[in-house]
């Protein structure tokens, strides 16, 4: 048989090659390496130009964070200073008028009645406070 150097017969099937030909991959990688070696020094040279000076607006200020603590008896503390519940609406109105609007963080004792929390949240919403958060402690593991 001419052309069958591996000794296989015409009717038999040969097994596929189990090896990957990496020669084209190596060739491409070497070409890329040469291109990068040639172009890398060109990227470090910068054209010297005089940039124009421009003024921009300052970054917006971060809003103040107000802490409102409520203990189990319903006593309120505005940034850790005791406050009467009657003063709450007035203080909420004052901070809602500030720019940028402060964020109100509520720290409530687990024994605090839900009615008190609902009233505080309603007063904050009526005053115009849009950022309201609850602070809790993570569970110890």
DSSP file (Angstrom, degrees, kcal/mol; ACC not computed):
  #  RESIDUE AA STRUCTURE BP1 BP2  ACC     N-H-->O    O-->H-N    N-H-->O    O-->H-N    TCO  KAPPA ALPHA  PHI   PSI    X-CA   Y-CA   Z-CA
    1    1 A X    >         0   0    0      0, 0.0     3,-0.6     0, 0.0     2,-0.4   0.000 360.0 360.0 360.0 128.1    0.0    0.0    0.0
    2    2 A X  T 3   +     0   0    0      1,-0.2     3,-0.0     3,-0.0     0, 0.0  -0.748 360.0  17.2 -91.6 134.9    1.4    3.3   -1.0
    3    3 A X  T 3  S+     0   0    0     -2,-0.4     2,-0.7     1,-0.1    -1,-0.2   0.436  92.6 104.5  88.8  -0.1    0.9    6.2    1.4
    4    4 A X    X   +     0   0    0     -3,-0.6     3,-1.0     1,-0.2    -1,-0.1  -0.686  34.3 160.1-113.6  80.4    0.1    4.2    4.5
    5    5 A X  T 3   +     0   0    0     -2,-0.7    -1,-0.2     1,-0.2    -3,-0.0   0.640  67.1  62.8 -75.9 -14.0    3.3    4.5    6.4
    6    6 A X  T 3  S-     0   0    0     -3,-0.1    -1,-0.2     2,-0.1    -2,-0.0   0.466 109.4-115.7 -92.2   0.6    1.7    3.6    9.8
    7    7 A X    <   +     0   0    0     -3,-1.0     2,-0.2     1,-0.3    -2,-0.1   0.612  63.5 147.6  81.6  12.1    0.7    0.1    8.7
    8    8 A X        -     0   0    0      1,-0.1    -1,-0.3     2,-0.0     2,-0.1  -0.548  45.0-123.4 -81.6 146.7   -3.1    0.8    8.9
    9    9 A X    >   -     0   0    0     -2,-0.2     3,-0.6     1,-0.1    -1,-0.1  -0.398  22.9-109.9 -82.9 165.1   -5.4   -1.0    6.6
   10   10 A X  T 3  S+     0   0    0      1,-0.2    -1,-0.1    -2,-0.1    -2,-0.0   0.849 115.3  44.8 -65.6 -34.7   -7.9    0.9    4.3
   11   11 A X  T 3  S+     0   0    0      2,-0.1    -1,-0.2     0, 0.0     2,-0.2   0.576  95.5  91.9 -87.7 -10.4  -11.0   -0.3    6.2
   12   12 A X  S <  S-     0   0    0     -3,-0.6     2,-0.3     1,-0.0    -4,-0.0  -0.561  71.2-127.5 -91.1 153.0   -9.7    0.3    9.7
   13   13 A X        -     0   0    0     -2,-0.2     2,-0.3    -5,-0.0    -4,-0.1  -0.753  17.5-138.6 -96.7 141.8  -10.2    3.6   11.7
   14   14 A X        -     0   0    0     -2,-0.3     2,-0.2    -6,-0.1     0, 0.0  -0.744  23.4-109.7 -98.0 150.2   -7.3    5.3   13.3
   15   15 A X        -     0   0    0     -2,-0.3     3,-0.1     1,-0.1    -1,-0.0  -0.488  38.5-105.6 -74.9 144.7   -7.5    6.9   16.8
   16   16 A X        -     0   0    0     -2,-0.2     2,-0.2     1,-0.1    -1,-0.1  -0.297  43.6 -90.6 -67.9 156.8   -7.5   10.7   17.0
   17   17 A X        -     0   0    0      1,-0.1    -1,-0.1     2,-0.1     0, 0.0  -0.482  30.1-160.7 -69.2 135.1   -4.3   12.5   18.2
   18   18 A X        +     0   0    0     -2,-0.2     2,-0.3    -3,-0.1    -1,-0.1   0.436  65.4  86.4 -95.2  -1.5   -4.3   13.0   21.9
   19   19 A X  S    S-     0   0    0      2,-0.0     2,-0.5     0, 0.0    -2,-0.1  -0.778  71.8-134.7-103.3 145.1   -1.6   15.7   21.8
   20   20 A X        -     0   0    0     -2,-0.3     2,-0.8     2,-0.0    -2,-0.1  -0.831  19.7-127.8 -96.9 133.4   -2.3   19.4   21.3
   21   21 A X        +     0   0    0     -2,-0.5     4,-0.3     1,-0.2     3,-0.3  -0.722  30.3 176.0 -82.0 109.5    0.0   21.2   18.8
   22   22 A X     >  +     0   0    0     -2,-0.8     4,-2.4     1,-0.2     5,-0.2   0.415  53.3  96.6 -95.9   0.4    1.3   24.2   20.7
   23   23 A X  H  > S+     0   0    0      1,-0.2     4,-2.2     2,-0.2    -1,-0.2   0.914  84.3  47.8 -60.5 -45.7    3.6   25.5   18.0
   24   24 A X  H  > S+     0   0    0     -3,-0.3     4,-2.4     1,-0.2    -1,-0.2   0.888 111.7  52.1 -63.3 -35.3    1.2   28.1   16.6
   25   25 A X  H  > S+     0   0    0     -4,-0.3     4,-2.3     1,-0.2    -2,-0.2   0.924 110.2  47.3 -64.3 -44.0    0.4   29.3   20.1
   26   26 A X  H  X S+     0   0    0     -4,-2.4     4,-2.3     2,-0.2    -1,-0.2   0.891 111.0  52.6 -64.8 -39.6    4.1   29.8   20.9
   27   27 A X  H  X S+     0   0    0     -4,-2.2     4,-2.0    -5,-0.2    -2,-0.2   0.926 110.9  46.1 -61.7 -45.9    4.6   31.6   17.5
   28   28 A X  H  X S+     0   0    0     -4,-2.4     4,-2.4     1,-0.2    -2,-0.2   0.913 111.9  51.4 -64.6 -42.2    1.8   34.0   18.3
   29   29 A X  H  X S+     0   0    0     -4,-2.3     4,-2.4     1,-0.2    -1,-0.2   0.890 109.4  50.2 -63.6 -39.5    3.0   34.7   21.8
   30   30 A X  H  X S+     0   0    0     -4,-2.3     4,-2.2     2,-0.2    -1,-0.2   0.897 110.1  50.2 -66.4 -38.9    6.6   35.4   20.6
   31   31 A X  H  X S+     0   0    0     -4,-2.0     4,-2.2     2,-0.2    -2,-0.2   0.921 111.9  48.0 -63.7 -43.5    5.2   37.8   18.0
   32   32 A X  H  X S+     0   0    0     -4,-2.4     4,-2.7     1,-0.2    -2,-0.2   0.896 109.4  53.6 -63.6 -39.9    3.2   39.6   20.7
   33   33 A X  H  X S+     0   0    0     -4,-2.4     4,-2.3     1,-0.2    -1,-0.2   0.918 109.4  47.7 -60.6 -44.2    6.2   39.7   23.0
   34   34 A X  H  X S+     0   0    0     -4,-2.2     4,-1.9     2,-0.2    -1,-0.2   0.905 111.4  51.0 -64.3 -41.2    8.3   41.4   20.3
   35   35 A X  H  X S+     0   0    0     -4,-2.2     4,-2.5     1,-0.2    -2,-0.2   0.922 111.9  46.8 -62.8 -44.0    5.5   43.9   19.5
   36   36 A X  H  X S+     0   0    0     -4,-2.7     4,-2.1     1,-0.2    -1,-0.2   0.878 109.7  53.6 -67.2 -36.7    5.2   44.8   23.2
   37   37 A X  H  X S+     0   0    0     -4,-2.3     4,-0.6    -5,-0.2    -1,-0.2   0.890 113.8  43.2 -63.6 -38.1    8.9   45.2   23.6
   38   38 A X  H  < S+     0   0    0     -4,-1.9     4,-0.4    -5,-0.2    -2,-0.2   0.895 119.7  40.4 -75.1 -40.3    9.0   47.6   20.7
   39   39 A X  H  X S+     0   0    0     -4,-2.5     4,-1.1     1,-0.2     3,-0.4   0.704  96.0  78.1 -86.1 -19.4    5.9   49.6   21.7
   40   40 A X  H >X S+     0   0    0     -4,-2.1     3,-0.7     1,-0.2     4,-0.7   0.905  93.3  49.4 -60.1 -44.9    6.5   49.8   25.5
   41   41 A X  H 3X S+     0   0    0     -4,-0.6     4,-0.7     1,-0.2     3,-0.5   0.820 105.8  59.0 -64.8 -26.7    9.1   52.6   25.3
   42   42 A X  H 34 S+     0   0    0     -3,-0.4     3,-0.3    -4,-0.4    -1,-0.2   0.796  99.7  57.2 -70.5 -27.1    6.9   54.6   23.1
   43   43 A X  H << S+     0   0    0     -4,-1.1    -1,-0.2    -3,-0.7    -2,-0.2   0.731  99.8  58.3 -76.3 -21.7    4.1   54.7   25.7
   44   44 A X  H  < S+     0   0    0     -4,-0.7     2,-0.6    -3,-0.5    -1,-0.2   0.708  86.1  86.7 -83.2 -19.8    6.3   56.3   28.3
   45   45 A X     <  -     0   0    0     -4,-0.7     2,-0.4    -3,-0.3     0, 0.0  -0.717  64.5-167.1 -83.7 120.3    7.2   59.4   26.3
   46   46 A X        -     0   0    0     -2,-0.6     2,-0.4     3,-0.0    -2,-0.1  -0.816  24.3-115.3-108.1 148.2    4.5   62.0   26.8
   47   47 A X        -     0   0    0     -2,-0.4     2,-0.7     1,-0.1    -2,-0.0  -0.677  32.4-126.5 -78.6 129.0    4.0   65.1   24.8
   48   48 A X        +     0   0    0     -2,-0.4     2,-0.3     2,-0.0    -1,-0.1  -0.685  43.4 158.9 -83.5 117.5    4.7   68.2   27.0
   49   49 A X        -     0   0    0     -2,-0.7     2,-0.7     0, 0.0    -3,-0.0  -0.925  43.1-117.2-132.7 158.4    1.7   70.5   26.8
   50   50 A X        -     0   0    0     -2,-0.3     2,-0.2     0, 0.0    -2,-0.0  -0.878  31.5-146.5 -98.1 116.6    0.4   73.3   29.0
   51   51 A X        -     0   0    0     -2,-0.7     2,-0.1     1,-0.1     0, 0.0  -0.568  20.2-110.8 -82.1 143.8   -3.0   72.3   30.3
   52   52 A X        -     0   0    0     -2,-0.2     2,-0.4     1,-0.1    -1,-0.1  -0.408  28.9-119.3 -71.8 150.7   -5.6   75.1   30.9
   53   53 A X        +     0   0    0     -2,-0.1     2,-0.4     2,-0.0    -1,-0.1  -0.750  35.7 178.7 -90.9 135.9   -6.5   76.0   34.4
   54   54 A X        -     0   0    0     -2,-0.4     2,-0.4     2,-0.0     0, 0.0  -0.984  22.2-136.1-137.1 147.5  -10.2   75.5   35.3
   55   55 A X        -     0   0    0     -2,-0.4     2,-0.3     0, 0.0    -2,-0.0  -0.823  23.7-168.8-102.4 145.2  -12.1   76.0   38.5
   56   56 A X        -     0   0    0     -2,-0.4     2,-0.2     3,-0.0     3,-0.1  -0.829  29.7 -90.7-128.2 166.9  -14.7   73.5   39.6
   57   57 A X        -     0   0    0     -2,-0.3     3,-0.1     1,-0.1    -1,-0.0  -0.525  48.1-107.7 -75.4 141.9  -17.4   73.3   42.1
   58   58 A X        -     0   0    0     -2,-0.2    -1,-0.1     1,-0.1     3,-0.1  -0.320  43.4 -91.3 -66.4 154.8  -16.4   71.9   45.5
   59   59 A X        -     0   0    0      1,-0.1    -1,-0.1    -3,-0.1     3,-0.1  -0.354  51.5 -95.9 -63.9 145.1  -17.6   68.4   46.4
   60   60 A X        -     0   0    0      1,-0.1    -1,-0.1    -3,-0.1     2,-0.1  -0.335  44.6-106.3 -64.2 144.8  -21.0   68.4   48.2
   61   61 A X        -     0   0    0      1,-0.1     2,-0.3    -3,-0.1    -1,-0.1  -0.350  31.7-109.5 -69.5 148.9  -20.7   68.2   52.0
   62   62 A X        -     0   0    0      1,-0.1    -1,-0.1    -3,-0.1    40,-0.0  -0.619  42.9-106.7 -76.3 138.4  -21.5   65.0   53.7
   63   63 A X        -     0   0    0     -2,-0.3    39,-0.1     1,-0.1    38,-0.1  -0.291  33.2-104.3 -68.9 151.2  -24.7   65.3   55.6
   64   64 A X        -     0   0    0     36,-0.4    39,-3.0    -3,-0.0     2,-0.6  -0.411  29.2-134.7 -69.3 147.4  -24.7   65.5   59.4
   65   65 A X  E     -a  103   0A   0     37,-0.2     2,-0.4    -2,-0.1    39,-0.2  -0.939  17.0-162.4-110.7 118.9  -25.8   62.4   61.3
   66   66 A X  E     -a  104   0A   0     37,-3.2    39,-3.4    -2,-0.6     2,-0.6  -0.849   6.4-149.9-100.9 132.9  -28.2   63.0   64.2
   67   67 A X  E     -a  105   0A   0     -2,-0.4    12,-3.5    37,-0.2     2,-0.6  -0.911  11.0-172.9-106.3 121.7  -28.6   60.2   66.7
   68   68 A X  E     -aB 106  78A   0     37,-3.1    39,-2.6    -2,-0.6     2,-0.4  -0.950   9.3-167.7-113.9 111.0  -31.9   59.9   68.4
   69   69 A X  E     -aB 107  77A   0      8,-2.8     8,-2.5    -2,-0.6     2,-0.4  -0.805   5.6-169.6-102.1 140.1  -31.9   57.3   71.3
   70   70 A X  E     -aB 108  76A   0     37,-2.9    39,-2.3    -2,-0.4     6,-0.2  -0.991   9.3-153.5-130.0 122.6  -35.0   56.0   73.0
   71   71 A X    >   -     0   0    0      4,-2.1     3,-1.6    -2,-0.4     6,-0.0  -0.280  37.7 -90.8 -88.5-179.7  -34.8   54.0   76.1
   72   72 A X  T 3  S+     0   0    0      1,-0.3    41,-0.3     2,-0.1    -1,-0.1   0.756 124.9  54.6 -63.9 -26.1  -37.3   51.4   77.3
   73   73 A X  T 3  S-     0   0    0     39,-0.1    -1,-0.3     2,-0.1    39,-0.0   0.533 120.6-104.8 -85.7  -6.0  -39.3   54.0   79.3
   74   74 A X    <   +     0   0    0     -3,-1.6     2,-0.2     1,-0.3    -2,-0.1   0.491  69.4 148.4  96.6   4.2  -39.8   56.2   76.3
   75   75 A X        -     0   0    0      9,-0.0    -4,-2.1     1,-0.0     2,-0.4  -0.511  36.8-142.2 -71.8 140.6  -37.2   58.9   77.3
   76   76 A X  E     -BC  70  83A   0      7,-0.8     7,-2.5    -6,-0.2     2,-0.4  -0.833  13.4-164.4-111.9 145.1  -35.5   60.5   74.3
   77   77 A X  E     -BC  69  82A   0     -8,-2.5    -8,-2.8    -2,-0.4     2,-0.7  -0.983   8.2-154.5-130.2 118.8  -31.9   61.6   73.9
   78   78 A X  E >  S-BC  68  81A   0      3,-2.7     3,-1.3    -2,-0.4   -10,-0.2  -0.844  86.0 -22.2 -94.6 109.5  -30.8   63.9   71.0
   79   79 A X  T 3  S-     0   0    0    -12,-3.5    -1,-0.3    -2,-0.7   -11,-0.1   0.917 129.7 -50.6  49.2  48.5  -27.1   63.2   70.3
   80   80 A X  T 3  S+     0   0    0     -3,-0.4     2,-0.4   -13,-0.3    -1,-0.2   0.576 117.1 111.8  68.9  14.8  -26.8   61.8   73.8
   81   81 A X  E <  S-C   78   0A   0     -3,-1.3    -3,-2.7     0, 0.0    -1,-0.2  -0.976  75.0-108.6-116.8 134.1  -28.4   64.8   75.6
   82   82 A X  E     -C   77   0A   0     -2,-0.4     2,-0.3    -5,-0.2    -5,-0.2  -0.235  40.9-178.2 -63.4 143.6  -31.8   64.2   77.2
   83   83 A X  E     -C   76   0A   0     -7,-2.5    -7,-0.8     3,-0.0     2,-0.2  -0.990  27.7-114.4-143.2 146.1  -34.7   65.9   75.5
   84   84 A X    >   -     0   0    0     -2,-0.3     3,-1.2     1,-0.1     4,-0.4  -0.533  27.3-123.1 -78.5 149.7  -38.5   66.2   76.2
   85   85 A X  G >  S+     0   0    0      1,-0.3     3,-0.9    -2,-0.2     4,-0.4   0.785 110.3  63.7 -65.1 -26.1  -40.8   64.5   73.7
   86   86 A X  G 3  S+     0   0    0      1,-0.2     4,-0.4     2,-0.1     3,-0.3   0.776  98.0  56.0 -68.9 -25.3  -42.5   67.8   73.1
   87   87 A X  G <> S+     0   0    0     -3,-1.2     4,-2.3     1,-0.2    -1,-0.2   0.609  85.2  86.1 -79.8 -11.6  -39.3   69.3   71.7
   88   88 A X  H <> S+     0   0    0     -3,-0.9     4,-2.7    -4,-0.4     5,-0.2   0.912  86.2  48.6 -60.5 -48.0  -38.9   66.5   69.1
   89   89 A X  H  > S+     0   0    0     -4,-0.4     4,-2.1    -3,-0.3    -1,-0.2   0.897 112.3  49.3 -62.0 -40.2  -41.1   68.1   66.4
   90   90 A X  H  > S+     0   0    0     -4,-0.4     4,-1.9     2,-0.2    -1,-0.2   0.921 113.2  45.9 -65.4 -43.7  -39.3   71.5   66.7
   91   91 A X  H  X S+     0   0    0     -4,-2.3     4,-2.3     2,-0.2     5,-0.2   0.894 111.5  51.8 -67.9 -38.9  -35.9   69.9   66.4
   92   92 A X  H  X S+     0   0    0     -4,-2.7     4,-1.8    -5,-0.2    -1,-0.2   0.893 109.5  50.6 -63.4 -38.6  -36.9   67.7   63.5
   93   93 A X  H  X S+     0   0    0     -4,-2.1     4,-0.9    -5,-0.2    -1,-0.2   0.871 109.3  51.9 -65.2 -37.0  -38.2   70.8   61.7
   94   94 A X  H  < S+     0   0    0     -4,-1.9     3,-0.5     1,-0.2     4,-0.4   0.928 113.0  42.4 -65.8 -45.5  -34.9   72.7   62.3
   95   95 A X  H >< S+     0   0    0     -4,-2.3     3,-0.8     1,-0.2     7,-0.7   0.794 107.9  60.3 -75.6 -24.8  -32.7   69.9   60.9
   96   96 A X  H 3< S+     0   0    0     -4,-1.8    -1,-0.2     1,-0.2    -2,-0.2   0.764 100.2  57.5 -70.6 -22.8  -35.0   69.3   57.9
   97   97 A X  T 3< S+     0   0    0     -4,-0.9    -1,-0.2    -3,-0.5    -2,-0.2   0.625  88.2  99.9 -81.4 -12.9  -34.4   72.9   56.9
   98   98 A X  S <  S-     0   0    0     -3,-0.8     2,-0.4    -4,-0.4     4,-0.0  -0.345  78.2-107.1 -73.4 153.6  -30.6   72.4   56.7
   99   99 A X  S    S+     0   0    0      1,-0.2     2,-0.1     2,-0.1    -2,-0.1  -0.996 107.1  29.1-119.9 127.3  -28.8   71.9   53.4
  100  100 A X  S    S-     0   0    0     -2,-0.4   -36,-0.4   -39,-0.1    -1,-0.2   0.693 105.8-118.4 -70.7 155.9  -27.8   69.1   52.9
  101  101 A X        -     0   0    0     -2,-0.1    -5,-0.1   -38,-0.1   -38,-0.1  -0.410  29.5-121.5 -66.0 131.2  -30.5   67.4   55.0
  102  102 A X        -     0   0    0     -7,-0.7    29,-0.5    -2,-0.1     2,-0.4  -0.235  20.3-115.9 -68.8 161.6  -29.0   65.4   57.9
  103  103 A X  E     -a   65   0A   0    -39,-3.0   -37,-3.2    27,-0.1     2,-0.6  -0.840  22.2-143.1 -98.4 135.8  -29.6   61.7   58.4
  104  104 A X  E     -ad  66 132A   0     27,-2.4    29,-2.9    -2,-0.4     2,-0.5  -0.889  13.0-166.9-103.5 117.5  -31.5   60.7   61.4
  105  105 A X  E     -ad  67 133A   0    -39,-3.4   -37,-3.1    -2,-0.6     2,-0.5  -0.914   8.1-153.5-104.9 124.3  -30.4   57.4   63.1
  106  106 A X  E     -ad  68 134A   0     27,-3.4    29,-2.5    -2,-0.5     2,-0.6  -0.859   9.6-171.6-101.6 125.4  -32.8   56.0   65.7
  107  107 A X  E     +a   69   0A   0    -39,-2.6   -37,-2.9    -2,-0.5     2,-0.4  -0.956  15.9 179.6-113.5 110.1  -31.3   53.8   68.5
  108  108 A X  E     -a   70   0A   0     -2,-0.6   -37,-0.2    27,-0.5     2,-0.1  -0.908  28.8-119.6-118.0 140.5  -34.2   52.2   70.4
  109  109 A X    >   -     0   0    0    -39,-2.3     3,-1.8    -2,-0.4   -38,-0.0  -0.408  29.0-118.4 -68.1 150.3  -34.1   49.9   73.3
  110  110 A X  T 3  S+     0   0    0      1,-0.3    -1,-0.1    -2,-0.1   -39,-0.1   0.693 114.8  57.7 -68.6 -14.3  -35.7   46.5   72.6
  111  111 A X  T 3  S+     0   0    0      2,-0.1    -1,-0.3     0, 0.0     2,-0.2   0.437  79.5 118.5 -91.0   0.1  -38.3   47.2   75.4
  112  112 A X  S <  S-     0   0    0     -3,-1.8   -40,-0.1   -42,-0.2     2,-0.1  -0.452  72.2-112.7 -69.3 135.6  -39.4   50.4   73.6
  113  113 A X    >>  -     0   0    0    -41,-0.3     4,-1.3    -2,-0.2     3,-0.6  -0.414  15.6-129.8 -69.2 143.5  -43.1   50.4   72.6
  114  114 A X  H 3> S+     0   0    0      1,-0.2     4,-2.7     2,-0.2     5,-0.2   0.813 104.7  65.4 -63.3 -31.5  -43.7   50.3   68.9
  115  115 A X  H 3> S+     0   0    0      1,-0.2     4,-2.2     2,-0.2    -1,-0.2   0.891 100.6  50.1 -60.5 -39.8  -46.2   53.2   69.2
  116  116 A X  H <> S+     0   0    0     -3,-0.6     4,-2.2     2,-0.2    -1,-0.2   0.927 111.8  47.7 -65.1 -44.0  -43.4   55.5   70.3
  117  117 A X  H  X S+     0   0    0     -4,-1.3     4,-2.5     1,-0.2    -2,-0.2   0.896 110.9  51.3 -63.0 -40.3  -41.2   54.5   67.3
  118  118 A X  H  X S+     0   0    0     -4,-2.7     4,-2.2     1,-0.2    -1,-0.2   0.893 110.2  49.3 -65.0 -39.2  -44.1   54.9   64.9
  119  119 A X  H  X S+     0   0    0     -4,-2.2     4,-2.6    -5,-0.2    -2,-0.2   0.909 111.0  49.5 -66.3 -41.3  -44.8   58.4   66.3
  120  120 A X  H  X S+     0   0    0     -4,-2.2     4,-2.3     2,-0.2    -2,-0.2   0.922 112.4  47.5 -63.7 -43.9  -41.1   59.4   65.9
  121  121 A X  H  X S+     0   0    0     -4,-2.5     4,-2.2     2,-0.2    -1,-0.2   0.893 112.6  49.3 -65.1 -38.5  -41.0   58.1   62.3
  122  122 A X  H  X S+     0   0    0     -4,-2.2     4,-2.6     2,-0.2    -2,-0.2   0.907 111.0  49.6 -66.8 -41.5  -44.2   59.9   61.5
  123  123 A X  H  X S+     0   0    0     -4,-2.6     4,-1.8     2,-0.2    -2,-0.2   0.898 111.2  49.9 -63.1 -39.9  -42.9   63.2   63.0
  124  124 A X  H  X>S+     0   0    0     -4,-2.3     5,-2.5     2,-0.2     4,-0.9   0.907 112.4  46.8 -65.5 -41.5  -39.7   62.8   61.0
  125  125 A X  H ><5S+     0   0    0     -4,-2.2     3,-0.6     1,-0.2    -2,-0.2   0.910 111.9  50.2 -66.9 -41.5  -41.6   62.2   57.8
  126  126 A X  H 3<5S+     0   0    0     -4,-2.6    -1,-0.2     1,-0.2    -2,-0.2   0.818 107.7  54.6 -66.6 -30.0  -43.9   65.1   58.4
  127  127 A X  H 3<5S-     0   0    0     -4,-1.8    -1,-0.2    -5,-0.2    -2,-0.2   0.719 122.2-107.0 -75.4 -20.7  -40.9   67.4   59.1
  128  128 A X  T <<5 +     0   0    0     -4,-0.9     2,-0.5    -3,-0.6    -3,-0.2   0.621  63.8 153.3 105.1  16.7  -39.4   66.5   55.7
  129  129 A X      < +     0   0    0     -5,-2.5    -1,-0.3    -6,-0.2    -2,-0.1  -0.681  16.9 179.6 -80.9 126.7  -36.5   64.2   56.8
  130  130 A X        +     0   0    0     -2,-0.5     2,-0.7   -28,-0.2    -1,-0.2   0.671  62.2  65.6-102.9 -20.2  -35.8   61.8   53.9
  131  131 A X        +     0   0    0    -29,-0.5   -27,-2.4     2,-0.0     2,-0.4  -0.910  59.9 161.0-110.5 113.7  -32.9   59.7   55.4
  132  132 A X  E     +d  104   0A   0     -2,-0.7     2,-0.3   -29,-0.2   -27,-0.2  -0.997   9.7 177.8-133.5 131.9  -33.9   57.7   58.4
  133  133 A X  E     -d  105   0A   0    -29,-2.9   -27,-3.4    -2,-0.4     2,-0.4  -0.943  22.8-136.0-135.8 157.2  -32.0   54.7   59.8
  134  134 A X  E     -d  106   0A   0     -2,-0.3     2,-0.5   -29,-0.2   -27,-0.2  -0.936  17.7-150.1-111.9 135.5  -32.1   52.2   62.6
  135  135 A X        +     0   0    0    -29,-2.5   -27,-0.5    -2,-0.4     2,-0.3  -0.893  24.0 163.0-107.9 131.9  -29.0   51.3   64.6
  136  136 A X        -     0   0    0     -2,-0.5     2,-0.4   -29,-0.1   -29,-0.0  -0.891  35.8-111.0-138.5 169.3  -28.7   47.9   66.2
  137  137 A X        -     0   0    0     -2,-0.3     3,-0.1     1,-0.0     2,-0.0  -0.830  37.3-109.2-103.1 143.4  -25.9   45.8   67.6
  138  138 A X        -     0   0    0     -2,-0.4     2,-0.3     1,-0.1    -1,-0.0  -0.320  38.4 -98.9 -69.0 154.4  -24.8   42.6   65.8
  139  139 A X        -     0   0    0      1,-0.1     2,-0.2     2,-0.0    -1,-0.1  -0.559  38.3-121.5 -73.7 131.6  -25.6   39.2   67.4
  140  140 A X              0   0    0     -2,-0.3    -1,-0.1     1,-0.1    -3,-0.0  -0.540 360.0 360.0 -74.8 138.6  -22.7   37.8   69.3
  141  141 A X              0   0    0     -2,-0.2    -1,-0.1     0, 0.0    -2,-0.0   0.393 360.0 360.0-110.9 360.0  -21.6   34.4   68.0
